[in-house]
Amino acid sequence: MSGTGAEKTRTPHAGDDNAADDNVVDLLMRQHGDIRNLFDEVEAASGDARRDAFRRLVRLLAVHETAEEEVVHPFARRNVTGGEQVVADRLEEERLAKETLAELDGMDPQDPAFLPKLLLLRTDVQKHARAEERYEFTHLLRTAGPAQLATMAKAVKAAEATAPTHPHPGVESGAANVAAGPLAALMDRTRDAVRRAMGDS
Protein backbone atom coordinates (compact mmCIF):
# COMPACT_ATOMS: atom_id res chain seq x y z
CA MET A 1 0.00 0.00 0.00
CA SER A 2 1.25 3.46 -0.77
CA GLY A 3 0.89 6.42 1.52
CA THR A 4 2.63 9.50 2.74
CA GLY A 5 4.79 9.56 5.83
CA ALA A 6 2.16 11.69 7.54
CA GLU A 7 -0.47 9.04 6.91
CA LYS A 8 1.79 6.30 8.24
CA THR A 9 2.46 8.12 11.50
CA ARG A 10 -1.05 9.41 12.13
CA THR A 11 -2.72 8.35 15.36
CA PRO A 12 -6.15 6.84 14.62
CA HIS A 13 -9.02 8.96 15.87
CA ALA A 14 -12.51 7.81 16.72
CA GLY A 15 -14.80 9.34 14.14
CA ASP A 16 -12.34 8.90 11.26
CA ASP A 17 -15.20 7.19 9.43
CA ASN A 18 -17.05 10.55 9.49
CA ALA A 19 -19.96 9.16 11.48
CA ALA A 20 -21.87 11.71 13.57
CA ASP A 21 -19.97 12.40 16.80
CA ASP A 22 -23.07 12.49 18.95
CA ASN A 23 -22.80 9.26 20.95
CA VAL A 24 -19.89 8.63 23.29
CA VAL A 25 -20.37 4.86 23.20
CA ASP A 26 -20.05 4.79 19.41
CA LEU A 27 -16.85 6.82 19.65
CA LEU A 28 -15.30 4.64 22.33
CA MET A 29 -16.26 1.44 20.52
CA ARG A 30 -14.52 2.74 17.39
CA GLN A 31 -11.47 3.54 19.51
CA HIS A 32 -11.48 -0.07 20.73
CA GLY A 33 -11.31 -1.08 17.08
CA ASP A 34 -8.48 1.39 16.41
CA ILE A 35 -6.54 -0.05 19.35
CA ARG A 36 -6.95 -3.61 18.07
CA ASN A 37 -5.73 -2.51 14.64
CA LEU A 38 -2.67 -0.82 16.13
CA PHE A 39 -1.78 -3.94 18.11
CA ASP A 40 -1.91 -5.84 14.80
CA GLU A 41 0.33 -3.21 13.20
CA VAL A 42 2.93 -3.33 15.98
CA GLU A 43 3.04 -7.13 15.88
CA ALA A 44 3.41 -7.26 12.09
CA ALA A 45 6.03 -4.50 11.76
CA SER A 46 9.76 -4.48 12.48
CA GLY A 47 12.50 -1.92 12.98
CA ASP A 48 11.53 1.73 12.85
CA ALA A 49 8.03 0.87 11.64
CA ARG A 50 7.39 -1.16 14.79
CA ARG A 51 8.73 1.64 16.98
CA ASP A 52 6.47 4.17 15.26
CA ALA A 53 3.38 1.96 15.47
CA PHE A 54 4.05 1.34 19.16
CA ARG A 55 4.34 5.07 19.85
CA ARG A 56 0.96 5.61 18.21
CA LEU A 57 -0.50 2.77 20.28
CA VAL A 58 0.87 4.36 23.47
CA ARG A 59 -0.74 7.69 22.60
CA LEU A 60 -4.10 6.19 21.73
CA LEU A 61 -4.20 4.07 24.88
CA ALA A 62 -3.28 7.09 27.01
CA VAL A 63 -5.97 9.26 25.44
CA HIS A 64 -8.60 6.50 25.53
CA GLU A 65 -8.06 5.53 29.16
CA THR A 66 -7.88 9.13 30.37
CA ALA A 67 -11.12 9.97 28.55
CA GLU A 68 -12.82 6.97 30.14
CA GLU A 69 -11.52 7.87 33.59
CA GLU A 70 -12.88 11.41 33.24
CA VAL A 71 -16.10 10.73 31.27
CA VAL A 72 -17.33 7.15 31.62
CA HIS A 73 -16.28 6.17 35.12
CA PRO A 74 -17.88 9.16 36.91
CA PHE A 75 -21.16 8.47 35.12
CA ALA A 76 -20.98 4.77 36.05
CA ARG A 77 -20.33 5.60 39.70
CA ARG A 78 -23.46 7.76 39.83
CA ASN A 79 -25.83 5.76 37.65
CA VAL A 80 -24.95 2.05 37.61
CA THR A 81 -26.07 -0.28 40.39
CA GLY A 82 -22.88 -1.23 42.21
CA GLY A 83 -21.12 1.46 40.20
CA GLU A 84 -18.32 2.04 42.72
CA GLN A 85 -17.22 -1.60 42.44
CA VAL A 86 -17.65 -1.64 38.67
CA VAL A 87 -15.34 1.35 38.38
CA ALA A 88 -12.88 -0.03 40.94
CA ASP A 89 -12.56 -3.21 38.87
CA ARG A 90 -11.95 -1.21 35.67
CA LEU A 91 -9.35 0.99 37.37
CA GLU A 92 -7.47 -2.08 38.60
CA GLU A 93 -7.45 -3.48 35.06
CA GLU A 94 -6.16 -0.13 33.79
CA ARG A 95 -3.44 -0.04 36.45
CA LEU A 96 -2.11 -3.45 35.46
CA ALA A 97 -2.16 -2.55 31.76
CA LYS A 98 -0.36 0.75 32.40
CA GLU A 99 2.39 -1.04 34.32
CA THR A 100 3.00 -3.37 31.39
CA LEU A 101 2.79 -0.46 28.96
CA ALA A 102 5.41 1.47 30.93
CA GLU A 103 7.73 -1.56 30.85
CA LEU A 104 7.28 -1.88 27.09
CA ASP A 105 7.91 1.81 26.55
CA GLY A 106 11.35 1.39 28.08
CA MET A 107 12.27 -1.53 25.81
CA ASP A 108 13.79 -1.77 22.36
CA PRO A 109 10.96 -3.03 20.11
CA GLN A 110 13.46 -5.46 18.58
CA ASP A 111 14.24 -7.01 21.97
CA PRO A 112 13.16 -10.69 21.86
CA ALA A 113 11.18 -10.05 25.08
CA PHE A 114 9.17 -7.22 23.50
CA LEU A 115 6.57 -9.20 21.55
CA PRO A 116 5.71 -11.64 24.37
CA LYS A 117 5.16 -8.68 26.71
CA LEU A 118 3.15 -6.89 24.01
CA LEU A 119 0.90 -9.94 23.70
CA LEU A 120 0.40 -9.88 27.46
CA LEU A 121 -0.60 -6.21 27.23
CA ARG A 122 -2.95 -6.97 24.35
CA THR A 123 -4.67 -9.72 26.35
CA ASP A 124 -5.13 -7.38 29.32
CA VAL A 125 -6.37 -4.49 27.18
CA GLN A 126 -8.87 -6.68 25.32
CA LYS A 127 -10.20 -8.16 28.57
CA HIS A 128 -10.56 -4.63 29.95
CA ALA A 129 -12.35 -3.45 26.79
CA ARG A 130 -14.87 -6.31 26.97
CA ALA A 131 -15.58 -5.50 30.62
CA GLU A 132 -16.09 -1.82 29.79
CA GLU A 133 -18.49 -2.69 27.00
CA ARG A 134 -20.46 -5.07 29.21
CA TYR A 135 -20.53 -3.26 32.54
CA GLU A 136 -20.31 0.43 31.58
CA PHE A 137 -21.17 1.11 27.94
CA THR A 138 -24.40 -0.90 28.06
CA HIS A 139 -25.59 1.10 31.07
CA LEU A 140 -24.57 4.37 29.45
CA LEU A 141 -26.85 3.63 26.51
CA ARG A 142 -29.70 2.63 28.81
CA THR A 143 -29.55 5.55 31.22
CA ALA A 144 -27.95 8.56 29.49
CA GLY A 145 -30.09 10.78 27.31
CA PRO A 146 -29.06 11.92 23.84
CA ALA A 147 -27.79 15.26 25.16
CA GLN A 148 -25.61 13.55 27.78
CA LEU A 149 -24.21 11.09 25.23
CA ALA A 150 -23.43 14.00 22.89
CA THR A 151 -21.72 16.04 25.62
CA MET A 152 -19.59 13.06 26.62
CA ALA A 153 -18.72 12.46 22.95
CA LYS A 154 -17.58 16.09 22.70
CA ALA A 155 -15.33 15.51 25.70
CA VAL A 156 -13.77 12.41 24.15
CA LYS A 157 -13.08 14.35 20.94
CA ALA A 158 -11.43 17.07 23.04
CA ALA A 159 -9.26 14.39 24.63
CA GLU A 160 -8.20 13.12 21.21
CA ALA A 161 -7.18 16.61 20.14
CA THR A 162 -4.53 16.71 22.88
CA ALA A 163 -2.56 13.80 21.37
CA PRO A 164 0.24 14.61 18.92
CA THR A 165 -0.33 12.84 15.61
CA HIS A 166 3.36 12.08 15.04
CA PRO A 167 6.43 11.51 17.22
CA HIS A 168 8.25 14.57 18.49
CA PRO A 169 11.44 15.13 16.45
CA GLY A 170 14.52 14.00 18.33
CA VAL A 171 12.54 11.84 20.76
CA GLU A 172 13.88 8.44 19.83
CA SER A 173 14.55 6.42 22.96
CA GLY A 174 11.85 4.89 25.13
CA ALA A 175 13.10 6.80 28.17
CA ALA A 176 13.04 10.12 26.33
CA ASN A 177 9.60 9.33 24.94
CA VAL A 178 8.25 8.83 28.47
CA ALA A 179 9.91 12.07 29.55
CA ALA A 180 8.10 13.84 26.70
CA GLY A 181 4.84 12.78 28.27
CA PRO A 182 2.93 9.91 26.59
CA LEU A 183 2.13 8.36 29.96
CA ALA A 184 2.16 11.43 32.19
CA ALA A 185 1.97 14.93 30.70
CA LEU A 186 -0.22 13.67 27.86
CA MET A 187 -2.70 12.24 30.34
CA ASP A 188 -2.69 15.50 32.29
CA ARG A 189 -3.39 17.53 29.12
CA THR A 190 -6.11 15.09 28.14
CA ARG A 191 -7.73 15.33 31.57
CA ASP A 192 -7.76 19.13 31.40
CA ALA A 193 -9.27 19.10 27.90
CA VAL A 194 -12.00 16.67 28.93
CA ARG A 195 -12.94 18.73 31.96
CA ARG A 196 -13.18 21.89 29.87
CA ALA A 197 -15.38 20.13 27.31
CA MET A 198 -17.63 18.77 30.05
CA GLY A 199 -18.00 22.26 31.50
CA ASP A 200 -16.36 21.38 34.83
CA SER A 201 -13.76 24.10 34.79
N, C-alpha and C positions, 0 to 999 in steps of 0.2 A: 504494500500500500504506500502511496506517496503522501507527503504532507509536509508542511513547513515545520521548522523547529519550534515555532510558537505553538502550533497545534500539538506537537508531541509532548510539550512540557506543561500543557494547560491542565489545571486541576479541574476534574469534573464538577459541575454544579448541578444540584437539583433544579429542575425546570429547564435544562438544556433542550428538552423535547418541545419547548414552547407551549406546554400545557398551562392552563390558567393557574396562577400561583395563589389560589384562594382556599387551600385546604392543607394544613400543616402535615396531616398524616400522609397525603399523597407525596408531598415534598420529601418527607423523611423516608418513605418507602423507596422513592427513586434514589435517594442517597445510599440506602442499603444496597441497591443494585450497583451503583457506582463503586462502592467499596469492594463488592465481590469482583467486579471487573478489574479493579486495580490490583487486588491480590493475584488474579490470573496473570496480569501483566508483569508484576514483579517476579513471579515464579518462572515465567517463560523467558524473561530477558536475561542478559548477562552484561558484565562490564559496566560502562557508564550508563547504559540504558536501564539496567536494573537499579542502579543508584538513583537515577532520576525518577523512575516509577515509584520507588520506595519513598522518596521525599514527598511526592504528591500524595501517596497513601497516608503518610504521617499528617500532612496538612488536613486532608479530608477527615480523617478520624478525629483530629483535635477539634475541628470546627463542628463536626457532627455531635460529638459527645458534649461539648460545651453548650451547644444549642439545646440539646435534650435536658441537660442539667438545669438550664435557666428557664426553659419553656415547658417541657413535658412533665418533668418530675414535680414541680410545684403544683401543677394542675392535678396530677395523680394523687398527691398528698391530700388535697382538699376534696376531691370528688370521687375517688375510688374507694370502695369498701376495703379496709385493711391497707389503705394507701401508703401509710408510713412504712409498713413492712415490704410492700411491693417496691417502693423506691429504695429502701435499704438494700434489698437483694440486687437491684440493678446497679447501685453504686459500688457494691462489692465486686460485681462482675467487671465494672469499668476499672476499678482499682487494679485488679489482677491483670487486665489487658494492658493498662498503661505501664505497669511494671515491666511486662514483656516487651512492649513497644520501646521503652527507654533503653532496655538492654540491646535491642536490635539496632537502635539509632546510634549506638556506640560501636557497632561492629562494621567490618568491611563486608559489603554484600557478597564478595567472592569467598569469604571464609566458609569452609565446609560446614561449620555449625550454623550458618545463617539460615539456610532454607529449612532445616528441621525446626528451628525456633520460630521462623515465620509461619510454618504450618501449625504450630501450637497456638500462635497468636490468632491465626485465621479461625481455628476451631473455637477459641474463646469468643472472638468477635461474632461469629455466626450464632453461637449459642445465646449470646447476649441479645443479638438482633431478634431472634425468634421470641425470646422472653418479652422484649419490648413490644413486639407486635401483638403478642397474646395478652399481656397483662396491662399494657398502657394504651397502645394505639386503639384497640377495640373499644375501650372505655371512653377515650377521647371522642370517637365518632358517635358514640351513644349519648354522651352527656353534654358535649360542647355544641353551641349553636353556630350557625354559619359565620356570624361576625367574629366569634371567638376563634374559630378555626382560621379565618382570614388574618386576624391580628397576629396569631402565633406563626402563621406562614410568613408574614412580613418580617417577623423577628428572626426566623431562620434564614431568610434571604439576607438580612442585615449581617448575620453571623458569617455567611459565606463571603460577603464583600470584604471582610477583614483579612481573608487568606490571600497571600501573594500567589499569583498564578504561575510563577516560575521561580527557580532557586535564586537566591541572592548571589550576585557575582562575587567570586572569591570565597564563598562559603562552601568548602569542599569536604572537610572532614566531618565525621559524625559529631565529634565534640563541639566543633565550631557551629555546626548546624543547630545543636541544642542551645548553645549560647545565643544564637540569633533569635530563638524563641518559639520553635514549632510546638514545644510541649509546655511552655510557660507563658512568655509574653504574648504569644498568639492567642492562648486561651483567655488571658486577661483582656486583650483587645476585643475578642469575640464576646466575652461576657458583657463588657461595657456597651457594645453595639446592640446586643440583644435587649438589654435593659432600656436603652434609649428607644428602641423600636416598640417595646411593650409599654412605654409611657411611664416607667418606674423611676426615671431620673429627671 
